[in-house]
Amino acid sequence: MTTANAAHEKDLTGRVALVTGASRGIGKAIAAELLSRGAAVTITARKPEPLADAAEELLAAGADGARVLGVPGNAGDAESRRDAVAQTIATFGSLDILVNNTGINPVYGSLMEADLDGVKKIFDTNVVATLGFVQEAYRQWMGEHGGAVVNLASVAGIRSTGVIAAYGASKAALIRLTEELAWQLGPAIRVNAVAPGVVKTKFAEALVAAGEDKASAMYPMKRLGTPEDVASLVGFLVSDESSWITGETVRIDGGLLATGGL
């Protein structure tokens, strides 16, 4: 493959992406990665002010001609999902890439003591809302034109933790959902997932409360992940570089699961 062809496969110029939960952390880094590859990007999040700030920062850091749209809304609300997809298509003319990054974890510890309303909220946001966004993208654009979807899973969906059990169960369901969608939506729509280990974000603060050095000691790479690590992988999975990959969940965990632990 020539250098020119390799560069073309990475290029997302002319494509349009929607990234959920993108006002900070991994979602914001994914939006920046897709912008750097030439895509126009819509970002969504529940709180309007942090979302507006993130959109401004992405525009300021982006290449010339970068295009960013912020659409506030709750991923768990059907009308908000419908509106985010519709505004993306109305503003940029298509929806070629969907990244389902929104996730919550209000329940820690033993499942025997877990608040079931909290567990239900985890599954509604992490699994049902993800399917809802895929349905909207399919109905409004991808069903006719094709596209690529990436879901943000977790290594907790692959191996039990005991600490974030409800969250892990939801991510296991998301991994299975990814496989089912890949089978049902191919060949025009590719659907993959990524499963990060602990990444240095506000979301993960409770998991590294004892200190980053202690938390990273169990990783063969001897460091925690960064949002940019995950974003680079997502950029690959939505590009033509991965045109024969679908139904896959790619671990990005610094080798954590290779140790047999979590």
Disulfide bonds with the S-S distance in Angstrom:
none
